[in-house]
Amino acid sequence: LRIPFLDALFPDALFIYLVRDPKQNLSSIIDAWRSGRFVTYPTLHTAHGPWSLLLPPGWRDYAGRPLEEVAAFQWTSANRWILQDLTDIPSARRLVINASELLQDPARLVARLCAFMGIEFDVRLAAYTAKPLPPSYHTLTAPEDNKWVRNAHLLEHVWPQVRDMVTKMNAFAGDDMPPLPGDLPPVTRSMAEISARVGATGSTAAMPRRNQDCPCGSGQRYKACHGQLR
């Protein structure tokens, strides 16, 4: 979030703007707060514990707000500043990519990034990206398409302001990347039940793993029952 500063220091710098499906991104921010593992300002107290992750200007107004509002504030603030500052960077020195591209075809996307940066996509890098990529060091749980469902009831509350930012991000990216989804899928009864479980405990630990029995008592595995989008 120091794009003008970095640009002044390194006038030939290249900027890669990595974006992610907003419902997944916001859900991850909420989970990160709940985990207590991402505290960045221990002395800044909020209704949800010490402040975690990004501290945008205006944060004091959110110290006592619901967690989903804090997450949406952090997400929209970050992307608003990035869009504003990257607009002043020549288009040849910036690239927008969608995280879904990295998950679906790592080799193809990394090769594209190498071409943008003028770095050789050599045999070793090609071999590494041909294998399943390990989770990030800071990953709480492995990526799954439906992880956001655990916080579905919270995302509905803040989605209007999220949708407006998604529109701006897609317009800025243009043909650089597959567009981000601007609509939140309807929250079905099964999704709401799962979401309510997490809301009641305030912990992602209440969520079963994909191959565990579904807590609804159906006798099916979670991934084949309430763990799938309907």
Salt bridges, closest charged atoms under 4 A:
ASP7 OD1 - ARG93 NH2 2.51
ASP21 OD2 - LYS23 NZ 2.75
ASP31 OD1 - ARG34 NH1 3.59
ASP31 OD2 - ARG150 NH1 3.58
GLU69 OE1 - ARG65 NE 2.74
GLU69 OE2 - HIS157 NE2 2.99
GLU101 OE1 - ARG112 NH1 3.66
GLU144 OE1 - ARG210 NH1 3.68
ASP164 OD2 - LYS168 NZ 3.50
ASP183 OD1 - ARG163 NE 3.65
GLU193 OE2 - ARG189 NE 3.47
GLU193 OE1 - HIS226 NE2 2.91
